[in-house]
Amino acid sequence: MSVISIVIPAYNEAENIQEIYERISKEFSMLKEDFEVIFVDDGSKDETFFRISTLTLNHKNVIGVKFSRNFGKEAAIFAGLHQASGDATIVMDADMQHPVTLLHDMVDKWQQGYLIVEARKMKRQNESAMYRFFSKLFYKILNRMAGIELNNLSDFKLLDRKAYQMISKLTEKQTFFRALSGWMGYRTCFIDFEVADRLHGQTSWSMKGLFKYAINNITSFSSLPLHLVTVMGFIFFVFAMLLGVHTLYNYFAGDAVSGFTTVILVLLILGAVLMTALGIIGHYLAKIYDELKNRPRYIIEEIKGVNYGED
């Protein structure tokens, strides 16, 4: 009998911990597969880890990992993958927007020989038009930059042991888990699902947080923005040459004008482009700096559950 590991990153999800475990347990009772659940508390401010600890006392197939502070969802996912020991691992959110009923289909596809089973979002309830627009724009940009089809994919996915152990070996600190599964190139299939409303609580994502998430993931997974800086430089070089030729022609033709407004406009545009280019380069330099410091991706304060007793 196979063992399936379920990795669940959680941030301020105290109200959902017990419920999602019960739903997973019910689903696996019908699957007749062994399973373990690995909760990773990403520096929650509520009783999330207390609820997780209670589960570890009552259920031997539950592991609770507590970070010393908030390190982000990507770090929490990787911490869970490092703790996983199953023949396959499923990553899902704690808010139950990822339907537990899909686990059966994911395991079925894995048993058919797929090493990666991607859950693809088809519809989101109560999602604003602005969010849909920026989400679509983000994936369109990333698809073009990374050369990987990412439309509507999520962190909700099943990874065979070979796949999740390969991801766990990656040493870079700035990662984009959602895209790494496609980057590996293993045999993959897709299952569509509708994102449900949160059962309890509110999302911790703000527009500012989502924007930062998008920028970090684009620059973590592609160097194309750096190449765009070169392209912008070439375009403005050509523009400057044409403008220079035009100005010299008018001068020698005796038709020169002061062009003060034009000069100011060109300087403003050039300044904006230069600052944007410096910002892009600076963002990549900051990432290189963070990687060179070689600090750990996360710090674990406490682990409870299987093989850890009540530490």
N, C-alpha and C positions, 0 to 999 in steps of 0.2 A: 504494500500500500504506500502511495506517495505521500509526502508531507509538503503542504503549501504554507509558506510564510506570508503573513499579511503585514506590511509596513504602513503605519498610520502616523504621519507627523501631526502634531496637535499644538495649537497656540490658543489659550483661553477657551478650551472646549470642554470644561468640566461637566456641563449639562448633557453632553453627547457621548461621553466615554462608555458608560454602562450600556446605553441603548445600542450603540454600534457593535459592541461586542456580542450582545444577545442576538442581534440580527445576523451577524457573521456565523455565530454558533449554530443558529437555526438553519442557515443555508448549507453549512457543511454537514449537518446531520442528514440532509437529503443527498448530498454528494457522496457520502460515505468515504471521505478522505480525511486523513489526519491534518491538523493545521496548528499553527502557532500565530499569535498576534503580537507584534512588536510596536508598542506605542512610544513615540519620541516626543517628549515635552520640550518644546522650543522656548524655554524661558517664560512660561505662562505666569500671569499675575493672579490668577484665580486658583481654585482647588483642583486643577487638572491632574497634577501628579498624585495628589492624595487619592483621587478616584482611581487612577491607574494602579497605585500601590494596593488599594483594596482588592482590585481584580487579581493582582498577582498572588494575594494570600488565598483567594478562593478558587483560582484556576491555575493549574500547573502549566498550561500552555500559553501563558501571558508573560511578556517581558516588558518592563517599563524602563525607559532611558530618560534621564533628566539632564538637560543642559544647564550650565552655570548661569547663562543669560540667553537672550534671544540672538541666535546666529543665522536665522532665516530658514525658509522651507527647504532650499536645496541642501543645506547642511544636515537638516533633520532627515531627509530622505537617505542621504549617504550614510548617516549613522545607523539607520534602520537596516540598510543593505549589509553593512558590516556585521550586524548582529544576526542576520538571517542565516538559517541552516537548512532550509527546505530545498526540495528538488526544483521548486519554482517559487518565485516571489511575486506577490501582487502589491502594488503601491496604490493607496487610495486616501482620500481626505476623511477627516473625522466628522465633518459636518453633515454627512449622509447625502450630499448632493451627488455623489457617485453611488448609483444604485447597487446595493448588495446583491440584488437578484441577478446581476450580470455576472457574478462570480462563477456560476455554473457554466455559462456559455464560454467564459474565458478558459476555464480548466478543460472543457471539452476540446476547444481549439488547440490547446497545448498538447493534449493527449493525441491529437491528430498529427503532431509533428512540428507545429509552429513553435519557434523559440521565443518569439515576441508576439503578444496579443495586445494591440492598441485599442483603447476605448475612445471612440470619436464622437465629439459633441455634435448633435444635430439641432437641438433647440434648447434655449435657456428660458425658463419662466421668469417673468418680471425683470427682464433685462432692458436697460434704457437704450434708446436709439444711438446715443453718443457712444456708449460702451461697445455696442455692436460694430459701429463704424471704426473706432480705433482698434478694436480687436482684429477686424478684417484687414485693416491697413498694416498692423504689426505682422501678421502672418504672411501677408503678401510680400512685405519687405524682406522678412527672414527667409521665405522660400527662395526668393531671387538671390539673396546673399549666400545662403548656405548650400543651395542646390539640393535641398531635401524637402519633400512634401510634408508640410506641417499643419495644413489647414484643419482647424477645429480639433487638433489633438490636445490631450491633457496629460497630467501626471498619472492618471488612472490607467494602469497597464500591468500586464503579466510578463515577467521575464523568466526564462529558463535559467537554471543554475549557471550554465555557461555564460549567459548574457549578463546576469547581475554580478557575477564574480569578475567579469571583464570590466564592467563599469566601476566596480569597487577598487580596481587596480589603478585607475586614472589618478594621476598625482596633482593635476592643477586644482587650485582652490576656487577659481571662478568657473562655474559649470552651469550648463543648461540641461537638466535631466530630461526634459520633455523632448529635446532634439537628439540626445545622445543615442537613444534606442534606434532611431533611424540611421544615424551616422555609422553604427556598427555593421549594418548590412545583413544581419541574420534574417532567416526566413520569417516573414511577418504577415499577419492578417489583421483585419480591422472589424470591430463591432461597434455599431452605432447605438447611441443612447441619448435620452433627454435629461438634461440637468434639472434636478428637482430643487425645490425651495429648501433652505436650511430648516432643520427641525427645531433648533434652539439657537438663540443668540444672533449676533449680527456679524457680517464679514469684517475682518480687520483690514481689508484692502481699501485704500483711498485712491483717488485719481492720481495724486502725487506719487503714491507708492507704486501704482501700476505703471506710470510713466518711467520711474526709475528702474522697475523690473524689466521693462521693455528695452531700455537703453543698455542695461547691464548684460542682458541675454544676447542682444544683437552683437555687441562688441566682444562678448565672451566666445561666440560661436563663429564669428566671421571677421576677417581683416579687410573686407571690401570697403568700409568707410575710409580706411587709410588710403586705398587706391583712388577713391573719389576725390581726396584732397589733391592728388596729382592731376587728375582730370580737370578739376576746377582751376588749378594753376595753369594748365595748358590752354584752357578756354580763355582765360583772362589775358594770357600772353598774346594769343591771336587777336583778341579784341584790342589790346593796347597797340599792337603793330598796325592794325587797320586804322585806328584812331590817329596814330602818329603819322601815317602816310597821308591821311585825309587832311590833317592839320598843316603838314609841310606843303602839300599841294596848294591849299588855299593861301598859304603865306607867300609862296613864290608867284602865285597867280595874282597877287595884289588884292585878294579878297579875304584876308584874315580878319577874324572877329575876336573880341575879347574872350568869349566862351566861359565867362566866370561861373555861370549857373551849371554849365556842363561839367566843368572841372570839379566843382563842389559835389555834384551828384555822383560822378565817377569815384571820387575819393571816399564818399560815404559807402557806396556799394563795395568798393575794394576793402575798406576797413571792416565791413560786416563779414565779407568772405574770409578775410585773414583771421578774424577772431573766431569764426566758426571752425576753420581749419586748425587753429591752435587748440581749440576746445576738444576736437576729435583726437588730435595727437596727444594732448594732455591726459585724456581719459585712458588711452592705451598705455601711456607711461605710468599712470597710477596703478593700472592692473599689473604691469610688469614689476613695479615696486612692491606691491602686495605679495606677488608670487616669490620674489627674491627674499623677502623677509622669512619665508618658509614657516610661518606660524601655522598651527593646526587649523583645520577647517572648522572645528568645534571643540569645546571642552565639556566632557561629561562629568557632572557633579555626583551622580548617583545612578546605580542600576539595580533594579529589583526584578525578581522572577526566576525563570528556569536557569539553573546552574549558578545563581547568584545569591540564593537564600534570601535573607532580609537585610542585605548590606545597606 
